[in-house]
Amino acid sequence: MISKYVNVGDRIDIESIRREGDVATEKKVYKSQVFDIESEDRIKVAMPMEQGRVILLPVEEEFNLCFYTPGGLFQCIGRVADRYKSGNIFILVVDLLTDIRKYQRREYYRLNCVLNMKSTMINQKDIQSYTEKVHFIDTDLTFDNGTMVDISGGGARFISNVKYPKDSHILFTFDLFVSDKLSSYKLIGKVLLSQEIEGREGEYEHRIMFVNIMNDEREGIIKYIFEEERRIRRREKGI
């Protein structure tokens, strides 16, 4: 419930999340403030201004919204539904597409999921080759099946029947549907945690941090998370 956390007059950052094709465009952040809370799914904000000029954000465009409130930073995704002028004030009507949540700028939101994946431990030479985008084919690499149970722009958690040493590096692959298109990912992760799951002998939980991930890869994962949140919200509302 946005009215529980956000008040009229709170400052807000409006960040573009638009992508052109498969290429992430440069992020642009606009400063504004909350003008009115029309409902739990719709707010009005003052149109941002730069150098005394009103910025007309496009209708139907989606943005990452970050609210500065007395209780801290909160974030959600919104879509511009309308814009108009009221007296001397230019107003944006914004529909909220995801639930509002606590936001830490240095952290990435984790989405619970169930995704098939494959993983294998790699050595330092393989890490360097992949980082430098050298396309190597190592027939000695054997991938093990696993299940990813949460994912964020910074890392993931998965379950497999293989225990990887802490601080080791793994190469793992998985697929995501992003903007209704199947995208394949092959990423390197550093193992932060690997432990046997209580009551499930031979199964291990791993937490990994992405290493040398490209910007477009991270942006694709974040976009997938936003789209999945939106689908979940629609299902809960029976839409």
Disulfide bonds with the S-S distance in Angstrom:
none
